[in-house]
């Protein structure tokens, strides 16, 4: 019996050697999508200058992308069960690639925002399907290690995005941030067609029509309301947006809890291990993407660094994340998530605290050192948290749980960007009249904003104390993989 046929015919789990090629295909698609998510952050000042618009409009190239991903992520589990994970993954990568081409052809910021939304709709399902794929393929005793390998692009790509985008913005054109995705996308599609396994489809109920309307409405309205709060919390459009968002969210929760086959399986929150883990994950997500959003703005607007220089300054974060992610995966299989999350969130807290002390006279070391600590902290905690959540939920719901956690992550990223932008803008209004220079105003405003992130990270670390290993993992039951019919090709 050949290596390729063994899993399909016998139901035996794949070996590490057998999953290397499929894992490579998954990583290519995943890396491209996540890289683009943060690459645009560095290009925001340039986009403002090129299109002659203010920051409030340009930031929707980031927020709109994240919200579009959040809108389609809930569909990933249902579509994978209905049409097959391999087919949906490849179509998602294809649509993301087409969206990238359209972004490069945009001639106004309004067009760019629309195409970024289309791009997000295409790439939104890549992450949850990639995680479910990897988890199902992993040998039971090596789940943490393999998820750690897959997690490298999840943290490496956001940190490398500013480097790649910075060089392209300074020495070529912002359009190349999107054009570079086209050959990568083609390679990912061809590699995936050849190597990804076919997982047997499952019987699914009719699509939750109310769910797919209410979820995007709730997330988009809440994010818009938070963003508009930077201007005025009492403005009519702010109040209306937040009210609509809250109402849609409440209705969404009611609808999902009363459906036999919901779009997002919210009943998984009945698991205390899952609930504690996902709250810690939300906090870590806010800390990570909040920093990735704030630091490039500070370095370019306040310190006057070019986009490429900004990317290079942030590179140590990528290096630290890449080093510690596989270490965390290996340690997870031995000691579980709690100690790794505690150490990771402690490092994130220290990093945010140092960044809150940066002022006009601070040198690069005051920025590079905390960024390195942040990368190490996120590398230690993020993928153990993802693996912990999957192992805390029923195995027959892995694809649905992956959709739920990734949808929540996207929303938290949007809230992090919108919320921190609100805080930053409000602090600038406070310090603007009394600051002796633009740099002093920026330094004080960013310092206060990072102080908020420090408090959030402290909360995440404290919650990490109550994480337990999922019962079935502690009892050794995770040595039994769910029955899956799949073959390579």
PyMOL commands that set and color helices and strands:
alter all, ss='L'
color gray80, all
select helices_A, chain A and resi 3-10+16-51+55-58+60-83+85-104+109-137+140-171+176-195+209-228+236-257+266-270+272-302+307-335+338-355+365-392+395-432+438-464+471-474+477-479
alter helices_A, ss='H'
color red, helices_A
select strands_A, chain A and resi 197-199+486-488
alter strands_A, ss='S'
color yellow, strands_A
deselect
rebuild
show_as cartoon
